[in-house]
């Protein structure tokens, strides 16, 4: 059974943004694993010398690492004031 969000999803909710970013990262990891395992599987199966395969995997791995650093170390999930809420100056 898939997890359920206990309240109405709102992009201004810090917990929802954190969960959404982590789910997007999980999709990114899954695509990386599926695509790159396919490249290396067929490279080995056909005994080809695809020099670009290492570049694709390495570049994508660096992008994935940057994504992970952003999600787990840099991203600020503090409460974002909505446009409808009154501010201190009003």
C-alpha positions in Angstrom: 0.0 0.0 0.0 1.5 3.4 -1.0 2.1 5.9 1.7 -0.6 8.5 2.3 -0.1 12.2 3.0 -2.1 13.0 6.2 -3.3 16.4 5.0 -4.0 18.3 1.8 -0.7 18.5 -0.2 0.6 22.0 -0.2 4.0 23.0 -1.8 4.3 25.6 1.0 4.4 22.9 3.6 8.1 22.2 4.5 7.5 18.5 5.2 5.7 18.0 1.9 8.5 19.8 0.0 11.1 17.6 1.7 9.2 14.5 0.8 8.6 15.6 -2.8 12.3 16.4 -3.3 13.4 13.1 -1.9 10.9 11.2 -4.1 12.2 13.1 -7.2 15.7 12.1 -6.1 14.6 8.5 -5.8 13.3 8.6 -9.4 16.6 10.2 -10.5 18.5 7.3 -8.9 16.2 4.7 -10.5 16.6 6.2 -13.9 20.4 6.3 -13.5 20.5 2.7 -12.4 18.2 1.4 -15.2 19.8 3.4 -18.0 23.4 2.8 -17.1 23.0 -0.8 -16.3 21.4 -1.2 -19.7 24.4 0.6 -21.4 26.9 -1.6 -19.6 24.9 -4.8 -20.1 24.8 -4.3 -23.9 28.4 -3.1 -24.0 29.5 -6.3 -22.4 27.0 -8.5 -24.3 28.2 -7.3 -27.7 31.9 -6.9 -26.8 31.8 -3.4 -28.1 34.2 -0.6 -27.2 31.8 2.2 -26.5 34.2 4.9 -25.1 31.2 7.2 -24.6 29.6 4.8 -22.0 32.1 5.8 -19.3 31.6 9.5 -20.0 27.8 9.1 -19.9 28.0 7.2 -16.6 30.6 9.5 -15.0 28.8 12.7 -16.0 25.4 11.4 -14.8 27.0 10.2 -11.6 28.4 13.6 -10.9 25.0 15.2 -11.6 23.4 12.7 -9.3 25.9 13.5 -6.6 25.2 17.2 -7.0 21.5 16.5 -6.7 22.1 14.5 -3.5 24.2 17.2 -2.0 21.5 19.8 -2.7 18.7 17.6 -1.4 20.4 16.4 1.8 22.7 19.3 2.7 21.8 22.6 1.1 18.0 22.7 0.6 16.2 25.0 3.0 12.8 23.5 4.0 11.7 26.3 6.3 8.2 27.6 6.2 7.5 29.7 3.1 5.0 32.5 3.8 2.0 32.2 1.4 0.7 35.2 -0.6 -2.6 35.0 1.2 -1.2 35.2 4.7 -0.9 38.7 6.3 2.6 40.1 6.8 4.0 42.0 9.8 3.9 45.2 7.9 0.1 45.1 7.3 
